[in-house]
Amino acid sequence: MDVNGTVAEGFEPVREAFAANFTRLGERGAAVSVYRDGRRVVNLWAGTRDIDGTAPWEPGTAQIVRSATKGVAAAALLLLHQRGELDLDAPVGTYWPEFKAAGKDRTRVWHLLAHRAGVPVLDRPLTPAEAADPDLGAAAVAAQAPVWEPGTDHGYHAQTYSWLTGELLRRVTGRPVGEWVAEEIAGPAGADLWLGLPEAERARAGRVGRAETPETAGGLKIRPKRAVAEAYADPDSLTRRAFAAITPLPDENDPGYRAAALPASNGIATADGLARIYAALIGEVDGGTRLFTPDTIELARTERSAGPDRVLVTGTRFGLGYMLHGAASPLLSPGSFGHPGRGGALAFADPESGIAFGYVTNGFRTSVTADPRAQALVRAVRAALA
C-alpha cells in the first residue's frame, strides 16, 4: 500500500501504524492528521476514496464521520456559554419551552451534553426524510417522555443528540446549526468540515460502506462482549431503540441525507478538518483564532457522567459533550477529550501534550467507541511522544 503525505521527524511510528492498518486490519481508504501546538506534524492518506471503487484517495477527500461531529456540536454550545449566551445550569425549557413536556421541565442544559437527559429513544422513530427536517426532529424529541428521570443516570443519545443540540442552538441564536458551525467554528479554524454538505463540495466526499472485521489483529480476537451483542440483537433494548431513532437506517451516500444537518450522525469532514478544529479548541492554529478559553477546556473535559451506560451497555465517561479517556474509549491520556464516530472515525484533543488528532475512513466496522484502526494510530502517537 502506497502511503501518501508527510510526517514530521519523530512521528514516523504513525506512518508505520497507518500502513499496517491496510495490511493487517483490512483498511480500504483512510486519512489521519495530527497537530502539535497548532502545527501539523502528520498528514497521511492512502487507499481508495470510495469503499466500492478504485479511484485513489486524494489530499482533500472527505468522508461522513458519524458521531465524531457530536464533539463539534458540543463545541458550539460551549462557545455560546463562553460568550455568556447560554447558561449550562438553566433548564432547557428556559430557551425551548416546548421541551418541558412529558416530565422534562427539570432537564438542565448540561444534561443534554452529558447524555443524562433521558431521551435517547423516540417512541415513534423518524424516517430519514423526517429526521432531516429540523422542525420535525425538534418536535419529536420535545414531546418524548424520558425513560429515566433526567439527570439521574446516563445513556448514549446516539441519534436524538442531533435535535437536542441543534434545536437548543437555534433557539438561542436564531440560526441553523449547520450555518452556525460553518461560520463560527469551521470557518475560523480553516477546517474542512460540514454539517449539511454544500452542493459545491459534493465531489470531495467519498462513498462509505461496511467493512468486514478481521477475525484477529496480531493474534488478538476482535469481537464484542456478549452483553453488548445481545443488547444490539434485542429490538426492545434501549441500545437498539436509540440507534433506531431514525428508521430505516439512512443511506449515508445519498446526497439528500448528506445535505441535512444532523450533528449526532452525518457530519462530513477531512481528517485534517477534524484535527484542525480540535487544535483550535486548545490553542492557535497557524497563528489563527483560538476557540476555547482555558476555563472552557476544563468544562469540556470535567467528568459529568461515568459508569455503566444504559444504551452502550459498557462503562463510559463523558464531560460536556465529549467522551473522556477510559477503557471503553481510550484516547491519548487521562486529560484528553473528543469523540469517536461509530465504526471508525475519531477526533480528540490532548491539552497537556498540545496534540489534536483526526482520523477518517470509508469502511465502517461494528465498533462504537474504540475502533482497532484508530486505536493503533493513537498508540503510535503516544509512542512518538515518549
Secondary structure, DSSP 8 states (H G I E B T S, - for coil): ---EEEE-TT-HHHHHHHHHHHHHS---EEEEEEEETTEEEEEEEEEBSSTT--SB--TT-BEE-GGGGHHHHHHHHHHHHHTTS--TTSBGGGT-GGGGGGGTTT-BHHHHHTT-SS-S--SS-B-HHHHT-HHHHHHHHHH---SS-TTS-----TTTHHHHHHHHHHHHHSS-HHHHHIIIIIHHHT--EESS--GGGGGGB---EE----SEETTEE----HHHHHHHH-TTSHHHHHHTTBSS---TT-HHHHHS--TTT--EE-HHHHHHHHHHHHS-STT------HHHHHHHHS--EEEE-TTTSSEEEESSSSEESSSSS--SSTT-EEEE-TTS-EEEEETTTTEEEEEEESEE-S-SS--HHHHHHHHHHHHHH-
